[in-house]
Amino acid sequence: MKKTIKALRRGIKAAMAAPEPQKFRAGGKTVMCSHCGNGSFLPYELTKIATKGLLCELHGLLCAKCSHLEFFAQEPEEIDNPAA
């Protein structure tokens, strides 16, 4: 029982440590939210999505401000230093 409680505590602690929003670039331009104009996103894990009978792989970015989801056919690159 002691190991179970310890494992639950570790799981809760890990779940509460949310990733930090990042800035991304796609097609040579900084990605901005098309809804609110924010520039900070969280990567959004997508598997394959069926569209019009075709199976395609998409990459998603979730806006850290309004939660709008932006989709990309090619994976956007994370900007290490936004000032650069």
PyMOL Python script that loads the backbone (N, CA, C, O; Angstrom):
from pymol import cmd

cmd.read_pdbstr("""\
ATOM      1  N   MET A   1       0.824  -1.195   0.000  1.00  0.00           N
ATOM      2  CA  MET A   1       0.000   0.000   0.000  1.00  0.00           C
ATOM      3  C   MET A   1       0.869   1.262   0.000  1.00  0.00           C
ATOM      4  O   MET A   1       0.535   2.263  -0.632  1.00  0.00           O
ATOM      5  N   LYS A   2       1.985   1.189   0.719  1.00  0.00           N
ATOM      6  CA  LYS A   2       2.879   2.346   0.812  1.00  0.00           C
ATOM      7  C   LYS A   2       3.464   2.694  -0.560  1.00  0.00           C
ATOM      8  O   LYS A   2       3.601   3.870  -0.897  1.00  0.00           O
ATOM      9  N   LYS A   3       3.808   1.668  -1.352  1.00  0.00           N
ATOM     10  CA  LYS A   3       4.363   1.900  -2.689  1.00  0.00           C
ATOM     11  C   LYS A   3       3.314   2.498  -3.613  1.00  0.00           C
ATOM     12  O   LYS A   3       3.639   3.330  -4.460  1.00  0.00           O
ATOM     13  N   THR A   4       2.068   2.088  -3.464  1.00  0.00           N
ATOM     14  CA  THR A   4       0.994   2.612  -4.306  1.00  0.00           C
ATOM     15  C   THR A   4       0.770   4.098  -4.057  1.00  0.00           C
ATOM     16  O   THR A   4       0.632   4.875  -5.002  1.00  0.00           O
ATOM     17  N   ILE A   5       0.736   4.490  -2.796  1.00  0.00           N
ATOM     18  CA  ILE A   5       0.549   5.898  -2.453  1.00  0.00           C
ATOM     19  C   ILE A   5       1.717   6.740  -2.954  1.00  0.00           C
ATOM     20  O   ILE A   5       1.524   7.847  -3.455  1.00  0.00           O
ATOM     21  N   LYS A   6       2.934   6.206  -2.813  1.00  0.00           N
ATOM     22  CA  LYS A   6       4.119   6.917  -3.287  1.00  0.00           C
ATOM     23  C   LYS A   6       4.071   7.091  -4.805  1.00  0.00           C
ATOM     24  O   LYS A   6       4.416   8.154  -5.321  1.00  0.00           O
ATOM     25  N   ALA A   7       3.647   6.052  -5.516  1.00  0.00           N
ATOM     26  CA  ALA A   7       3.543   6.119  -6.972  1.00  0.00           C
ATOM     27  C   ALA A   7       2.471   7.123  -7.398  1.00  0.00           C
ATOM     28  O   ALA A   7       2.657   7.857  -8.368  1.00  0.00           O
ATOM     29  N   LEU A   8       1.358   7.155  -6.678  1.00  0.00           N
ATOM     30  CA  LEU A   8       0.302   8.119  -6.980  1.00  0.00           C
ATOM     31  C   LEU A   8       0.785   9.546  -6.772  1.00  0.00           C
ATOM     32  O   LEU A   8       0.482  10.424  -7.580  1.00  0.00           O
ATOM     33  N   ARG A   9       1.521   9.788  -5.717  1.00  0.00           N
ATOM     34  CA  ARG A   9       2.053  11.130  -5.455  1.00  0.00           C
ATOM     35  C   ARG A   9       3.001  11.569  -6.564  1.00  0.00           C
ATOM     36  O   ARG A   9       2.956  12.716  -7.008  1.00  0.00           O
ATOM     37  N   ARG A  10       3.856  10.655  -7.010  1.00  0.00           N
ATOM     38  CA  ARG A  10       4.786  10.979  -8.095  1.00  0.00           C
ATOM     39  C   ARG A  10       4.030  11.281  -9.390  1.00  0.00           C
ATOM     40  O   ARG A  10       4.393  12.193 -10.132  1.00  0.00           O
ATOM     41  N   GLY A  11       2.982  10.508  -9.652  1.00  0.00           N
ATOM     42  CA  GLY A  11       2.184  10.721 -10.856  1.00  0.00           C
ATOM     43  C   GLY A  11       1.478  12.065 -10.843  1.00  0.00           C
ATOM     44  O   GLY A  11       1.437  12.757 -11.860  1.00  0.00           O
ATOM     45  N   ILE A  12       0.929  12.433  -9.714  1.00  0.00           N
ATOM     46  CA  ILE A  12       0.236  13.722  -9.583  1.00  0.00           C
ATOM     47  C   ILE A  12       1.219  14.870  -9.747  1.00  0.00           C
ATOM     48  O   ILE A  12       0.912  15.864 -10.405  1.00  0.00           O
ATOM     49  N   LYS A  13       2.397  14.739  -9.153  1.00  0.00           N
ATOM     50  CA  LYS A  13       3.418  15.784  -9.254  1.00  0.00           C
ATOM     51  C   LYS A  13       3.864  15.967 -10.713  1.00  0.00           C
ATOM     52  O   LYS A  13       4.050  17.092 -11.176  1.00  0.00           O
ATOM     53  N   ALA A  14       4.032  14.853 -11.423  1.00  0.00           N
ATOM     54  CA  ALA A  14       4.450  14.924 -12.831  1.00  0.00           C
ATOM     55  C   ALA A  14       3.358  15.542 -13.696  1.00  0.00           C
ATOM     56  O   ALA A  14       3.653  16.300 -14.621  1.00  0.00           O
ATOM     57  N   ALA A  15       2.099  15.223 -13.400  1.00  0.00           N
ATOM     58  CA  ALA A  15       0.994  15.757 -14.186  1.00  0.00           C
ATOM     59  C   ALA A  15       0.833  17.257 -13.970  1.00  0.00           C
ATOM     60  O   ALA A  15       0.424  17.972 -14.885  1.00  0.00           O
ATOM     61  N   MET A  16       1.145  17.738 -12.782  1.00  0.00           N
ATOM     62  CA  MET A  16       0.998  19.157 -12.480  1.00  0.00           C
ATOM     63  C   MET A  16       2.129  19.993 -13.059  1.00  0.00           C
ATOM     64  O   MET A  16       1.979  21.206 -13.201  1.00  0.00           O
ATOM     65  N   ALA A  17       3.250  19.381 -13.394  1.00  0.00           N
ATOM     66  CA  ALA A  17       4.384  20.100 -13.992  1.00  0.00           C
ATOM     67  C   ALA A  17       4.140  20.215 -15.498  1.00  0.00           C
ATOM     68  O   ALA A  17       4.726  19.470 -16.284  1.00  0.00           O
ATOM     69  N   ALA A  18       3.290  21.133 -15.889  1.00  0.00           N
ATOM     70  CA  ALA A  18       2.923  21.318 -17.297  1.00  0.00           C
ATOM     71  C   ALA A  18       4.096  21.905 -18.076  1.00  0.00           C
ATOM     72  O   ALA A  18       4.895  22.657 -17.518  1.00  0.00           O
ATOM     73  N   PRO A  19       4.205  21.566 -19.360  1.00  0.00           N
ATOM     74  CA  PRO A  19       5.279  22.127 -20.174  1.00  0.00           C
ATOM     75  C   PRO A  19       5.096  23.631 -20.376  1.00  0.00           C
ATOM     76  O   PRO A  19       3.976  24.140 -20.357  1.00  0.00           O
ATOM     77  N   GLU A  20       6.184  24.312 -20.563  1.00  0.00           N
ATOM     78  CA  GLU A  20       6.173  25.764 -20.792  1.00  0.00           C
ATOM     79  C   GLU A  20       5.789  26.055 -22.242  1.00  0.00           C
ATOM     80  O   GLU A  20       6.228  25.343 -23.145  1.00  0.00           O
ATOM     81  N   PRO A  21       4.986  27.077 -22.481  1.00  0.00           N
ATOM     82  CA  PRO A  21       4.689  27.468 -23.868  1.00  0.00           C
ATOM     83  C   PRO A  21       5.963  27.911 -24.588  1.00  0.00           C
ATOM     84  O   PRO A  21       6.853  28.515 -23.989  1.00  0.00           O
ATOM     85  N   GLN A  22       6.031  27.603 -25.870  1.00  0.00           N
ATOM     86  CA  GLN A  22       7.198  27.922 -26.684  1.00  0.00           C
ATOM     87  C   GLN A  22       6.767  28.702 -27.914  1.00  0.00           C
ATOM     88  O   GLN A  22       5.581  28.767 -28.237  1.00  0.00           O
ATOM     89  N   LYS A  23       7.735  29.291 -28.594  1.00  0.00           N
ATOM     90  CA  LYS A  23       7.497  29.958 -29.870  1.00  0.00           C
ATOM     91  C   LYS A  23       7.961  29.010 -30.978  1.00  0.00           C
ATOM     92  O   LYS A  23       8.926  28.265 -30.807  1.00  0.00           O
ATOM     93  N   PHE A  24       7.261  29.048 -32.112  1.00  0.00           N
ATOM     94  CA  PHE A  24       7.558  28.142 -33.215  1.00  0.00           C
ATOM     95  C   PHE A  24       7.652  28.916 -34.520  1.00  0.00           C
ATOM     96  O   PHE A  24       7.135  30.026 -34.643  1.00  0.00           O
ATOM     97  N   ARG A  25       8.331  28.299 -35.506  1.00  0.00           N
ATOM     98  CA  ARG A  25       8.479  28.871 -36.840  1.00  0.00           C
ATOM     99  C   ARG A  25       8.053  27.806 -37.846  1.00  0.00           C
ATOM    100  O   ARG A  25       8.409  26.635 -37.717  1.00  0.00           O
ATOM    101  N   ALA A  26       7.288  28.228 -38.844  1.00  0.00           N
ATOM    102  CA  ALA A  26       6.878  27.327 -39.923  1.00  0.00           C
ATOM    103  C   ALA A  26       6.948  28.106 -41.228  1.00  0.00           C
ATOM    104  O   ALA A  26       6.457  29.232 -41.306  1.00  0.00           O
ATOM    105  N   GLY A  27       7.544  27.528 -42.233  1.00  0.00           N
ATOM    106  CA  GLY A  27       7.660  28.200 -43.526  1.00  0.00           C
ATOM    107  C   GLY A  27       8.458  29.486 -43.464  1.00  0.00           C
ATOM    108  O   GLY A  27       8.228  30.397 -44.259  1.00  0.00           O
ATOM    109  N   GLY A  28       9.404  29.576 -42.521  1.00  0.00           N
ATOM    110  CA  GLY A  28      10.250  30.754 -42.401  1.00  0.00           C
ATOM    111  C   GLY A  28       9.618  31.911 -41.635  1.00  0.00           C
ATOM    112  O   GLY A  28      10.234  32.969 -41.502  1.00  0.00           O
ATOM    113  N   LYS A  29       8.402  31.728 -41.129  1.00  0.00           N
ATOM    114  CA  LYS A  29       7.724  32.796 -40.390  1.00  0.00           C
ATOM    115  C   LYS A  29       7.394  32.307 -38.982  1.00  0.00           C
ATOM    116  O   LYS A  29       7.150  31.120 -38.769  1.00  0.00           O
ATOM    117  N   THR A  30       7.388  33.235 -38.025  1.00  0.00           N
ATOM    118  CA  THR A  30       6.996  32.911 -36.664  1.00  0.00           C
ATOM    119  C   THR A  30       5.503  32.619 -36.646  1.00  0.00           C
ATOM    120  O   THR A  30       4.713  33.366 -37.223  1.00  0.00           O
ATOM    121  N   VAL A  31       5.121  31.540 -35.989  1.00  0.00           N
ATOM    122  CA  VAL A  31       3.714  31.151 -35.921  1.00  0.00           C
ATOM    123  C   VAL A  31       2.988  32.046 -34.921  1.00  0.00           C
ATOM    124  O   VAL A  31       3.422  32.208 -33.781  1.00  0.00           O
ATOM    125  N   MET A  32       1.878  32.621 -35.372  1.00  0.00           N
ATOM    126  CA  MET A  32       1.011  33.442 -34.526  1.00  0.00           C
ATOM    127  C   MET A  32      -0.387  32.831 -34.571  1.00  0.00           C
ATOM    128  O   MET A  32      -0.811  32.318 -35.607  1.00  0.00           O
ATOM    129  N   CYS A  33      -1.091  32.887 -33.462  1.00  0.00           N
ATOM    130  CA  CYS A  33      -2.447  32.352 -33.392  1.00  0.00           C
ATOM    131  C   CYS A  33      -3.358  33.140 -34.331  1.00  0.00           C
ATOM    132  O   CYS A  33      -3.395  34.369 -34.285  1.00  0.00           O
ATOM    133  N   SER A  34      -4.082  32.432 -35.169  1.00  0.00           N
ATOM    134  CA  SER A  34      -4.980  33.104 -36.112  1.00  0.00           C
ATOM    135  C   SER A  34      -6.236  33.646 -35.430  1.00  0.00           C
ATOM    136  O   SER A  34      -6.998  34.396 -36.040  1.00  0.00           O
ATOM    137  N   HIS A  35      -6.450  33.274 -34.186  1.00  0.00           N
ATOM    138  CA  HIS A  35      -7.630  33.758 -33.464  1.00  0.00           C
ATOM    139  C   HIS A  35      -7.310  34.978 -32.601  1.00  0.00           C
ATOM    140  O   HIS A  35      -7.986  36.002 -32.700  1.00  0.00           O
ATOM    141  N   CYS A  36      -6.270  34.871 -31.746  1.00  0.00           N
ATOM    142  CA  CYS A  36      -5.998  35.965 -30.796  1.00  0.00           C
ATOM    143  C   CYS A  36      -4.679  36.691 -31.046  1.00  0.00           C
ATOM    144  O   CYS A  36      -4.423  37.715 -30.413  1.00  0.00           O
ATOM    145  N   GLY A  37      -3.832  36.189 -31.955  1.00  0.00           N
ATOM    146  CA  GLY A  37      -2.576  36.855 -32.261  1.00  0.00           C
ATOM    147  C   GLY A  37      -1.432  36.512 -31.319  1.00  0.00           C
ATOM    148  O   GLY A  37      -0.349  37.085 -31.440  1.00  0.00           O
ATOM    149  N   ASN A  38      -1.646  35.598 -30.391  1.00  0.00           N
ATOM    150  CA  ASN A  38      -0.607  35.189 -29.447  1.00  0.00           C
ATOM    151  C   ASN A  38       0.495  34.411 -30.183  1.00  0.00           C
ATOM    152  O   ASN A  38       0.242  33.812 -31.228  1.00  0.00           O
ATOM    153  N   GLY A  39       1.703  34.424 -29.638  1.00  0.00           N
ATOM    154  CA  GLY A  39       2.816  33.726 -30.274  1.00  0.00           C
ATOM    155  C   GLY A  39       3.379  32.582 -29.458  1.00  0.00           C
ATOM    156  O   GLY A  39       4.418  32.031 -29.823  1.00  0.00           O
ATOM    157  N   SER A  40       2.732  32.203 -28.365  1.00  0.00           N
ATOM    158  CA  SER A  40       3.214  31.110 -27.512  1.00  0.00           C
ATOM    159  C   SER A  40       2.283  29.905 -27.646  1.00  0.00           C
ATOM    160  O   SER A  40       1.064  30.024 -27.530  1.00  0.00           O
ATOM    161  N   PHE A  41       2.884  28.754 -27.892  1.00  0.00           N
ATOM    162  CA  PHE A  41       2.105  27.539 -28.139  1.00  0.00           C
ATOM    163  C   PHE A  41       2.657  26.359 -27.354  1.00  0.00           C
ATOM    164  O   PHE A  41       3.811  26.354 -26.924  1.00  0.00           O
ATOM    165  N   LEU A  42       1.803  25.367 -27.180  1.00  0.00           N
ATOM    166  CA  LEU A  42       2.192  24.072 -26.646  1.00  0.00           C
ATOM    167  C   LEU A  42       2.043  23.067 -27.780  1.00  0.00           C
ATOM    168  O   LEU A  42       1.043  23.091 -28.498  1.00  0.00           O
ATOM    169  N   PRO A  43       3.033  22.175 -27.950  1.00  0.00           N
ATOM    170  CA  PRO A  43       2.875  21.142 -28.982  1.00  0.00           C
ATOM    171  C   PRO A  43       1.657  20.289 -28.648  1.00  0.00           C
ATOM    172  O   PRO A  43       1.432  19.956 -27.484  1.00  0.00           O
ATOM    173  N   TYR A  44       0.881  19.939 -29.646  1.00  0.00           N
ATOM    174  CA  TYR A  44      -0.327  19.143 -29.460  1.00  0.00           C
ATOM    175  C   TYR A  44      -0.158  17.849 -30.220  1.00  0.00           C
ATOM    176  O   TYR A  44      -0.057  17.848 -31.447  1.00  0.00           O
ATOM    177  N   GLU A  45      -0.127  16.751 -29.496  1.00  0.00           N
ATOM    178  CA  GLU A  45       0.099  15.445 -30.113  1.00  0.00           C
ATOM    179  C   GLU A  45      -1.103  15.015 -30.940  1.00  0.00           C
ATOM    180  O   GLU A  45      -2.216  14.907 -30.425  1.00  0.00           O
ATOM    181  N   LEU A  46      -0.876  14.777 -32.197  1.00  0.00           N
ATOM    182  CA  LEU A  46      -1.912  14.261 -33.085  1.00  0.00           C
ATOM    183  C   LEU A  46      -1.412  12.966 -33.690  1.00  0.00           C
ATOM    184  O   LEU A  46      -0.235  12.834 -34.028  1.00  0.00           O
ATOM    185  N   THR A  47      -2.294  12.037 -33.820  1.00  0.00           N
ATOM    186  CA  THR A  47      -1.949  10.851 -34.586  1.00  0.00           C
ATOM    187  C   THR A  47      -2.449  11.105 -35.997  1.00  0.00           C
ATOM    188  O   THR A  47      -2.532  12.259 -36.419  1.00  0.00           O
ATOM    189  N   LYS A  48      -2.770  10.099 -36.703  1.00  0.00           N
ATOM    190  CA  LYS A  48      -3.258  10.312 -38.062  1.00  0.00           C
ATOM    191  C   LYS A  48      -4.743  10.654 -38.028  1.00  0.00           C
ATOM    192  O   LYS A  48      -5.512  10.068 -37.266  1.00  0.00           O
ATOM    193  N   ILE A  49      -5.124  11.591 -38.848  1.00  0.00           N
ATOM    194  CA  ILE A  49      -6.512  12.058 -38.896  1.00  0.00           C
ATOM    195  C   ILE A  49      -7.076  11.750 -40.281  1.00  0.00           C
ATOM    196  O   ILE A  49      -6.427  11.994 -41.297  1.00  0.00           O
ATOM    197  N   ALA A  50      -8.280  11.217 -40.303  1.00  0.00           N
ATOM    198  CA  ALA A  50      -8.934  10.922 -41.577  1.00  0.00           C
ATOM    199  C   ALA A  50      -9.667  12.168 -42.068  1.00  0.00           C
ATOM    200  O   ALA A  50     -10.537  12.699 -41.377  1.00  0.00           O
ATOM    201  N   THR A  51      -9.309  12.631 -43.268  1.00  0.00           N
ATOM    202  CA  THR A  51     -10.000  13.771 -43.872  1.00  0.00           C
ATOM    203  C   THR A  51     -10.428  13.385 -45.274  1.00  0.00           C
ATOM    204  O   THR A  51      -9.611  12.972 -46.097  1.00  0.00           O
ATOM    205  N   LYS A  52     -11.697  13.522 -45.532  1.00  0.00           N
ATOM    206  CA  LYS A  52     -12.260  13.226 -46.853  1.00  0.00           C
ATOM    207  C   LYS A  52     -11.834  11.848 -47.340  1.00  0.00           C
ATOM    208  O   LYS A  52     -11.537  11.662 -48.520  1.00  0.00           O
ATOM    209  N   GLY A  53     -11.806  10.888 -46.429  1.00  0.00           N
ATOM    210  CA  GLY A  53     -11.469   9.526 -46.798  1.00  0.00           C
ATOM    211  C   GLY A  53      -9.988   9.253 -46.908  1.00  0.00           C
ATOM    212  O   GLY A  53      -9.591   8.108 -47.128  1.00  0.00           O
ATOM    213  N   LEU A  54      -9.154  10.275 -46.761  1.00  0.00           N
ATOM    214  CA  LEU A  54      -7.705  10.083 -46.837  1.00  0.00           C
ATOM    215  C   LEU A  54      -7.121  10.126 -45.438  1.00  0.00           C
ATOM    216  O   LEU A  54      -7.636  10.811 -44.556  1.00  0.00           O
ATOM    217  N   LEU A  55      -6.063   9.401 -45.251  1.00  0.00           N
ATOM    218  CA  LEU A  55      -5.380   9.401 -43.962  1.00  0.00           C
ATOM    219  C   LEU A  55      -4.143  10.275 -44.090  1.00  0.00           C
ATOM    220  O   LEU A  55      -3.263   9.989 -44.902  1.00  0.00           O
ATOM    221  N   CYS A  56      -4.065  11.350 -43.287  1.00  0.00           N
ATOM    222  CA  CYS A  56      -2.904  12.222 -43.374  1.00  0.00           C
ATOM    223  C   CYS A  56      -2.370  12.508 -41.969  1.00  0.00           C
ATOM    224  O   CYS A  56      -3.116  12.492 -40.990  1.00  0.00           O
ATOM    225  N   GLU A  57      -1.094  12.762 -41.894  1.00  0.00           N
ATOM    226  CA  GLU A  57      -0.458  13.056 -40.615  1.00  0.00           C
ATOM    227  C   GLU A  57      -0.354  14.562 -40.462  1.00  0.00           C
ATOM    228  O   GLU A  57       0.183  15.243 -41.336  1.00  0.00           O
ATOM    229  N   LEU A  58      -0.867  15.086 -39.353  1.00  0.00           N
ATOM    230  CA  LEU A  58      -0.829  16.513 -39.088  1.00  0.00           C
ATOM    231  C   LEU A  58      -0.081  16.780 -37.789  1.00  0.00           C
ATOM    232  O   LEU A  58       0.008  15.915 -36.918  1.00  0.00           O
ATOM    233  N   HIS A  59       0.455  17.989 -37.675  1.00  0.00           N
ATOM    234  CA  HIS A  59       1.129  18.433 -36.456  1.00  0.00           C
ATOM    235  C   HIS A  59       0.326  19.604 -35.914  1.00  0.00           C
ATOM    236  O   HIS A  59      -0.086  20.482 -36.672  1.00  0.00           O
ATOM    237  N   GLY A  60       0.104  19.621 -34.617  1.00  0.00           N
ATOM    238  CA  GLY A  60      -0.711  20.668 -34.035  1.00  0.00           C
ATOM    239  C   GLY A  60       0.032  21.507 -33.019  1.00  0.00           C
ATOM    240  O   GLY A  60       0.943  21.033 -32.341  1.00  0.00           O
ATOM    241  N   LEU A  61      -0.374  22.768 -32.926  1.00  0.00           N
ATOM    242  CA  LEU A  61       0.116  23.674 -31.895  1.00  0.00           C
ATOM    243  C   LEU A  61      -1.110  24.261 -31.205  1.00  0.00           C
ATOM    244  O   LEU A  61      -2.014  24.779 -31.861  1.00  0.00           O
ATOM    245  N   LEU A  62      -1.132  24.176 -29.888  1.00  0.00           N
ATOM    246  CA  LEU A  62      -2.245  24.676 -29.090  1.00  0.00           C
ATOM    247  C   LEU A  62      -1.863  26.030 -28.512  1.00  0.00           C
ATOM    248  O   LEU A  62      -0.866  26.135 -27.798  1.00  0.00           O
ATOM    249  N   CYS A  63      -2.640  27.071 -28.809  1.00  0.00           N
ATOM    250  CA  CYS A  63      -2.351  28.418 -28.325  1.00  0.00           C
ATOM    251  C   CYS A  63      -2.409  28.431 -26.796  1.00  0.00           C
ATOM    252  O   CYS A  63      -3.367  27.939 -26.200  1.00  0.00           O
ATOM    253  N   ALA A  64      -1.386  28.992 -26.176  1.00  0.00           N
ATOM    254  CA  ALA A  64      -1.302  29.035 -24.713  1.00  0.00           C
ATOM    255  C   ALA A  64      -2.269  30.057 -24.120  1.00  0.00           C
ATOM    256  O   ALA A  64      -2.522  30.040 -22.916  1.00  0.00           O
ATOM    257  N   LYS A  65      -2.812  30.948 -24.953  1.00  0.00           N
ATOM    258  CA  LYS A  65      -3.711  31.987 -24.440  1.00  0.00           C
ATOM    259  C   LYS A  65      -5.182  31.615 -24.621  1.00  0.00           C
ATOM    260  O   LYS A  65      -5.950  31.656 -23.660  1.00  0.00           O
ATOM    261  N   CYS A  66      -5.582  31.254 -25.842  1.00  0.00           N
ATOM    262  CA  CYS A  66      -7.010  31.022 -26.108  1.00  0.00           C
ATOM    263  C   CYS A  66      -7.355  29.565 -26.406  1.00  0.00           C
ATOM    264  O   CYS A  66      -8.530  29.239 -26.572  1.00  0.00           O
ATOM    265  N   SER A  67      -6.374  28.697 -26.478  1.00  0.00           N
ATOM    266  CA  SER A  67      -6.516  27.255 -26.741  1.00  0.00           C
ATOM    267  C   SER A  67      -6.957  26.938 -28.174  1.00  0.00           C
ATOM    268  O   SER A  67      -7.450  25.841 -28.437  1.00  0.00           O
ATOM    269  N   HIS A  68      -6.785  27.883 -29.097  1.00  0.00           N
ATOM    270  CA  HIS A  68      -7.056  27.607 -30.512  1.00  0.00           C
ATOM    271  C   HIS A  68      -6.001  26.636 -31.016  1.00  0.00           C
ATOM    272  O   HIS A  68      -4.828  26.754 -30.662  1.00  0.00           O
ATOM    273  N   LEU A  69      -6.407  25.681 -31.835  1.00  0.00           N
ATOM    274  CA  LEU A  69      -5.497  24.666 -32.350  1.00  0.00           C
ATOM    275  C   LEU A  69      -5.138  24.974 -33.796  1.00  0.00           C
ATOM    276  O   LEU A  69      -6.009  25.066 -34.662  1.00  0.00           O
ATOM    277  N   GLU A  70      -3.840  25.132 -34.044  1.00  0.00           N
ATOM    278  CA  GLU A  70      -3.332  25.376 -35.398  1.00  0.00           C
ATOM    279  C   GLU A  70      -2.773  24.053 -35.930  1.00  0.00           C
ATOM    280  O   GLU A  70      -2.087  23.335 -35.202  1.00  0.00           O
ATOM    281  N   PHE A  71      -3.061  23.727 -37.195  1.00  0.00           N
ATOM    282  CA  PHE A  71      -2.593  22.489 -37.811  1.00  0.00           C
ATOM    283  C   PHE A  71      -1.540  22.777 -38.873  1.00  0.00           C
ATOM    284  O   PHE A  71      -1.598  23.794 -39.564  1.00  0.00           O
ATOM    285  N   PHE A  72      -0.569  21.858 -38.993  1.00  0.00           N
ATOM    286  CA  PHE A  72       0.497  21.965 -39.985  1.00  0.00           C
ATOM    287  C   PHE A  72       0.762  20.597 -40.589  1.00  0.00           C
ATOM    288  O   PHE A  72       0.728  19.589 -39.884  1.00  0.00           O
ATOM    289  N   ALA A  73       1.026  20.553 -41.899  1.00  0.00           N
ATOM    290  CA  ALA A  73       1.362  19.301 -42.570  1.00  0.00           C
ATOM    291  C   ALA A  73       2.805  18.903 -42.259  1.00  0.00           C
ATOM    292  O   ALA A  73       3.110  17.717 -42.134  1.00  0.00           O
ATOM    293  N   GLN A  74       3.693  19.894 -42.133  1.00  0.00           N
ATOM    294  CA  GLN A  74       5.074  19.635 -41.746  1.00  0.00           C
ATOM    295  C   GLN A  74       5.274  20.159 -40.331  1.00  0.00           C
ATOM    296  O   GLN A  74       4.694  21.178 -39.955  1.00  0.00           O
ATOM    297  N   GLU A  75       6.083  19.475 -39.559  1.00  0.00           N
ATOM    298  CA  GLU A  75       6.282  19.851 -38.161  1.00  0.00           C
ATOM    299  C   GLU A  75       6.975  21.210 -38.039  1.00  0.00           C
ATOM    300  O   GLU A  75       8.061  21.396 -38.588  1.00  0.00           O
ATOM    301  N   PRO A  76       6.359  22.167 -37.322  1.00  0.00           N
ATOM    302  CA  PRO A  76       6.999  23.471 -37.117  1.00  0.00           C
ATOM    303  C   PRO A  76       8.238  23.327 -36.239  1.00  0.00           C
ATOM    304  O   PRO A  76       8.297  22.453 -35.374  1.00  0.00           O
ATOM    305  N   GLU A  77       9.224  24.187 -36.468  1.00  0.00           N
ATOM    306  CA  GLU A  77      10.434  24.120 -35.656  1.00  0.00           C
ATOM    307  C   GLU A  77      10.304  25.043 -34.449  1.00  0.00           C
ATOM    308  O   GLU A  77       9.764  26.145 -34.542  1.00  0.00           O
ATOM    309  N   GLU A  78      10.810  24.569 -33.326  1.00  0.00           N
ATOM    310  CA  GLU A  78      10.780  25.374 -32.105  1.00  0.00           C
ATOM    311  C   GLU A  78      11.884  26.422 -32.179  1.00  0.00           C
ATOM    312  O   GLU A  78      13.011  26.125 -32.574  1.00  0.00           O
ATOM    313  N   ILE A  79      11.547  27.645 -31.797  1.00  0.00           N
ATOM    314  CA  ILE A  79      12.527  28.728 -31.795  1.00  0.00           C
ATOM    315  C   ILE A  79      13.218  28.717 -30.440  1.00  0.00           C
ATOM    316  O   ILE A  79      12.587  28.947 -29.408  1.00  0.00           O
ATOM    317  N   ASP A  80      14.537  28.445 -30.451  1.00  0.00           N
ATOM    318  CA  ASP A  80      15.293  28.363 -29.202  1.00  0.00           C
ATOM    319  C   ASP A  80      15.413  29.721 -28.516  1.00  0.00           C
ATOM    320  O   ASP A  80      15.187  29.845 -27.312  1.00  0.00           O
ATOM    321  N   ASN A  81      15.769  30.729 -29.295  1.00  0.00           N
ATOM    322  CA  ASN A  81      15.959  32.076 -28.748  1.00  0.00           C
ATOM    323  C   ASN A  81      15.096  33.050 -29.524  1.00  0.00           C
ATOM    324  O   ASN A  81      15.489  33.475 -30.611  1.00  0.00           O
ATOM    325  N   PRO A  82      13.905  33.428 -28.995  1.00  0.00           N
ATOM    326  CA  PRO A  82      13.012  34.324 -29.738  1.00  0.00           C
ATOM    327  C   PRO A  82      13.642  35.657 -30.115  1.00  0.00           C
ATOM    328  O   PRO A  82      13.201  36.290 -31.075  1.00  0.00           O
ATOM    329  N   ALA A  83      14.661  36.099 -29.385  1.00  0.00           N
ATOM    330  CA  ALA A  83      15.294  37.385 -29.678  1.00  0.00           C
ATOM    331  C   ALA A  83      16.197  37.300 -30.904  1.00  0.00           C
ATOM    332  O   ALA A  83      16.552  38.325 -31.487  1.00  0.00           O
ATOM    333  N   ALA A  84      16.570  36.085 -31.296  1.00  0.00           N
ATOM    334  CA  ALA A  84      17.490  35.904 -32.430  1.00  0.00           C
ATOM    335  C   ALA A  84      16.820  36.111 -33.759  1.00  0.00           C
ATOM    336  O   ALA A  84      17.465  35.993 -34.801  1.00  0.00           O
TER     337      ALA A  84
END
""", "prot")
cmd.dss("prot")
cmd.show_as("cartoon", "prot")
cmd.util.cbc("prot")
cmd.orient("prot")
